[in-house]
């Protein structure tokens, strides 16, 4: 079970866009379309924002979008709002261990 | 509404065991799997394992094999996670989460249970 690599931090001004990367290997991110993204505010449980690379659960604003290229998945938050300031984690199915790996987490700051 | 409600905080000594419960409501319990995820203070998320509420099949993270057991009680729509031989680095918030079928994504989360391991 290995952690997927995310940048520690990202930031943007209100209204701007920010993109967070999630890098794995061909055994996880690159090999399966089971990449999810979670938002976590301090002291709260994570909230699902994207699943299966680019699907949005009902109730998640379309400002949040996901994509994947090779072994790297990305989450883009467009039209940043103050409430988007949070920690974001990616996750991916890892077929070699039949397990789930999480990313190292990215703290998004709205300037 | 659909929710998962977990048991309260625990303080345990090294070497002891802890059992955390996760009661589901608002949906058909046996139609979804439950995963357990933990988060050490100031750290990231760690997947611990999964259990099918339909048939009790389990899949545990390799690093926890032999120390963790996940079970369900369908009569009360409750999932349980027991962790044995506790160490200080097991100190964490433990979450249960409902899995969207065959997607390895968790759409409903419990509120979390703080487990502190300290002598």
Interface residues (C-beta under 8 A of the other chain):
Chain A: X1 X3 X34 X36 X38 X45 X46 X47 X48 X51 X52 X57 X89 X91 X92 X93 X97 X98 X99 X100 X101 X102 X103 X104 X105
Chain B: X35 X37 X44 X45 X46 X47 X50 X59 X61 X62 X63 X95 X97 X100 X103 X104 X105 X106 X107 X109 X110 X111 X112
